[in-house]
Amino acid sequence: MAPSIDDKPVATSPIDKPVALVIGASRGIGRQVAIDLAKKGYAVVVSAKSTTSPSALRTLSPFPPDPNSSLSTITTVAHEITTLHHGTALAIPCDTSDPTGTSLKTLISSTIKAYGHLDVLIYNSGAIWWSSVSNTPLKRYQLMQRVNADGLYAAVQYSLPYLHESTYGGRIVVVCPPIYSRFFRGKTAYAMGKVGMSVLVKGLAMDFEREAVVSPKTATGEGDGVVTRKRGMAVSGIWPAVAVESAATAARQREYENPEELRRDLRRATIFADAILGILESPAEKVNGELLLDEDFLREQCGVKDFDKYSVVQGSRPRRIMPRVLPDLRVEEQDDEGARYDSAKERRKGAKL
């Protein structure tokens, strides 16, 4: 069960800044997103499993470490933000594979204790295994579900009460793909979890529309229970149109006969961070429920024209891995819900009888 507001921890040092929690922020995309959010004035909670001891941090050289190596941890990322970028950051470890959800519940609680509120949740945590169903062991499948779909669901459940309270406008951004059949090929088990995350984005966006929280609200008087929000609430998905440099691509390069050829098809993580910042700055009604591609969003909604600056190898033209045109998931009867049924309400009715 998600914590109610009655369970809200008391903040030790409330902060007058928007607060962003980035889950999966030790390396690659997550690290870059955390750094760029801090540069934009957010207080950032950097979370993942990997940490660095204080003694190892003091002797770490070079600093910052390679962002796609195991030396990059939430400790080094938070230290980089506070020392090199003069931002506000806190490293809090979390295991998104915890089947009980306790680790994520503790993470959200610790975020509120530290800063007093939560305004943005970025879920970048992920487990990957690309193979056929027959070559994907059940344990590997279950791990991917725990980290991908289950971890996201738990993070959202525990964050929602605080995001609803956000005066900045609670936002959720999930690293998940658009939904189309080619994505399933050769990686069905992985796709089941990632597309499940995309379904959560679509469904939660509909919840937000039903709850009328997508538009900004202003309180009309004391005690009326209406939160004053500068921006509306929204949940969005984001996925790379071109492969982005990461720990996974670094591992592939080590096994590749011609690693330079692979590098020519990669973009820097800054494109993803720029797209996420653009989503957060967009009106909620423009991005709520959208499954976006970084390049397309930046070009169409943010006016970006120069994408060469994102190439890992300058002058290269990285291969696009995503379709140019994606299917429209809506149907003609999209707004026809029939008779609404809510299991939670029915259970509460039964409890009162």
C-alpha positions, 0 to 999 in steps of 0.5 A, a space after each residue: 500500500 502506498 503511504 498516506 500523507 499521514 505517514 509523511 516523514 518529518 524533513 530534517 532540512 526542508 529545501 526551497 528548490 524543486 526536488 528530483 529523484 533519479 533512480 538508476 543514476 550511477 552511470 550513463 544516461 541516469 548520471 547525465 540526467 542527474 547532473 543536468 537537473 542539478 545545473 537547472 536548479 533542482 535538488 537531486 537525489 541520486 539513486 542506484 545500487 552501487 556506492 563508493 566508500 569515503 576512503 575510495 572516493 578520496 583517492 579516486 583518480 581521475 575524478 570524475 571517473 569514466 561515466 560508463 565504468 563500474 567506478 561511476 557510482 551514486 556516490 561519485 555522481 553526487 560528489 561530482 554535482 556538489 563539488 564540480 557543479 556547485 549543485 545540491 545532491 544526495 546519494 541514497 542507495 536502492 535495490 529496485 529488484 527487491 520483490 517486497 518493494 521495501 527498498 524503494 519505499 525506504 528511498 522515497 521516505 528518505 528523500 522526503 526526510 532529507 528535502 521535505 518534498 518531491 516534485 519529479 521522479 525519473 525512473 531509469 533503472 533497468 535490467 537487460 537480456 536480449 534473447 529468444 524465449 527458449 534461451 531466456 531462463 525463468 530467473 533472468 525473466 523474473 529479475 527483469 520484471 522486478 527491476 523494470 515493470 515491478 520496480 517502476 510500479 513500486 516507485 510510482 506507488 510510493 511517490 504519488 502521494 508526494 507528487 500530488 502535493 507538489 507545488 511545482 507540478 508533480 512529474 514522472 518520466 520513465 525510460 520506456 519504449 513506444 509500443 510497436 511489434 518489431 520491438 518484441 523480436 528476439 527479446 520477448 522477455 525483455 520487451 514484456 517488462 519494458 512495454 509493461 512500463 509503457 502501459 503504466 505511462 499510458 494508464 497513469 496518464 488516464 488516471 491523471 486526466 480523470 483526477 483533473 490534475 493535468 491542469 495547474 490549480 490554484 487554491 481558492 481559500 485556506 483548508 479547501 484541500 486544493 494544491 497550488 501547482 505552478 504546472 500540471 501533473 504528467 507522466 511521460 515515457 522517453 526512449 532513444 531514437 539512436 543508440 546512446 553511449 552507456 555501460 552496455 555499449 561500452 561492454 559491447 565495444 570490448 567484444 566488437 572486432 571494430 569498436 570504432 564502427 560501433 562508436 560511430 552509431 552512438 550519441 552522447 547521453 546529453 541528448 537524453 538529458 536535454 529531452 527530459 529537461 524539455 519534457 519537464 518544462 513542457 505544459 503537462 497536457 502536451 506530454 502527459 501519456 506520451 511515449 516520446 523519442 528523444 530526437 523527435 521530441 527535441 526537433 518538434 517540440 524544442 526547436 533543436 536542429 543541430 544533432 551533430 553535437 550529440 554524436 560520440 564520433 564527430 562527423 558521423 551519422 549514427 544509424 536510427 534504430 527506431 521507426 520513423 512512424 509509430 502506430 496510433 494506439 487510440 481507437 474510434 471508441 477511445 472515450 467510451 468507457 462503458 460502466 465504470 468499475 473500481 475494485 478499490 471502491 467496491 472493496 471499501 464498500 464491502 468493508 463498511 458492511 
